[in-house]
Amino acid sequence: MRIDKLCVAIAGLKSKYKLDSIDMLLINAIVSTHKDKGEATIMDIIKNFKAASHATTHSRIKKLVRHGLIDRVADETNLRIKKLQPTAKYNDLVKYLGEI
């Protein structure tokens, strides 16, 4: 029964956010880097994310920002550096998936 709920939830996520496995890996990489280093810059993620090309990774980051799952914030000292951080919407998504 629990597997059925998970399958329904994942199908709902695909239609609501249009996320695929690469997007989920990317979100995981951003959140993990943010937790480990205290911050995750776009360049850090693009350089270290091996599941897609640099251009594809950057466009997928933009997609996650559009969906409100990740925030892109300019660095305080160097405005060219963009930091990524999970949003409350991301936290709600994780909480929802944890309840299934």
C-alpha positions in Angstrom: 0.0 0.0 0.0 2.8 2.4 0.9 4.5 1.8 -2.5 1.2 2.7 -4.2 1.1 6.1 -2.4 4.8 6.8 -3.3 4.1 6.0 -7.0 1.0 8.3 -7.0 3.0 11.1 -5.2 5.9 10.8 -7.7 3.5 10.9 -10.6 1.9 14.0 -9.1 5.3 15.6 -8.7 6.2 15.0 -12.4 3.0 16.7 -13.5 3.2 19.5 -11.0 6.9 20.4 -11.2 7.8 18.5 -14.4 10.9 17.1 -12.6 12.8 14.0 -13.8 15.5 12.0 -12.2 18.3 14.4 -13.3 16.4 17.3 -11.7 16.1 15.3 -8.5 19.8 14.4 -8.6 20.6 18.1 -9.1 18.4 19.2 -6.2 20.2 16.6 -4.0 23.6 17.9 -5.1 22.6 21.5 -4.4 21.2 20.7 -0.9 24.1 18.4 0.0 26.7 21.0 -1.1 24.8 23.7 0.8 24.8 21.6 4.0 28.4 20.5 3.7 30.0 23.8 2.8 27.5 26.2 4.2 26.8 27.5 0.6 26.5 26.2 -2.9 27.4 28.5 -5.8 26.2 27.9 -9.3 29.8 27.4 -10.5 30.4 24.8 -7.8 27.4 22.8 -8.9 28.1 23.1 -12.6 31.7 22.0 -12.2 30.9 19.0 -9.9 27.6 17.8 -11.3 28.5 15.0 -13.7 25.1 13.8 -14.7 24.6 16.5 -17.4 26.7 19.0 -19.4 27.4 22.4 -18.0 24.8 24.1 -20.2 22.2 21.5 -19.3 23.0 21.8 -15.6 22.6 25.6 -15.8 19.3 25.4 -17.6 18.0 22.9 -15.1 19.1 25.2 -12.2 17.0 27.9 -13.8 14.1 25.5 -14.0 14.3 24.7 -10.3 14.4 28.4 -9.5 11.3 29.0 -11.7 9.5 26.3 -9.8 10.5 27.9 -6.5 12.4 24.9 -5.2 15.8 26.7 -5.1 16.6 30.3 -4.5 19.4 32.1 -6.4 21.0 34.8 -4.3 23.8 37.1 -5.2 27.0 37.0 -3.0 27.2 40.0 -0.7 30.8 40.9 -1.7 30.9 39.8 -5.3 27.6 40.2 -7.2 28.8 38.0 -10.0 28.7 35.0 -7.7 25.3 33.4 -7.3 24.6 31.2 -4.4 21.9 28.5 -4.4 19.8 27.5 -1.4 16.7 25.3 -0.9 13.4 27.1 -0.3 10.5 26.5 2.0 8.7 25.0 -1.0 11.6 22.4 -1.2 11.3 21.7 2.5 7.6 21.1 2.1 8.3 18.8 -0.8 10.7 16.8 1.3 8.3 16.7 4.2 5.5 15.5 1.9 7.7 12.7 0.4 8.8 11.7 3.9 5.1 11.2 5.0 4.4 8.8 2.2 
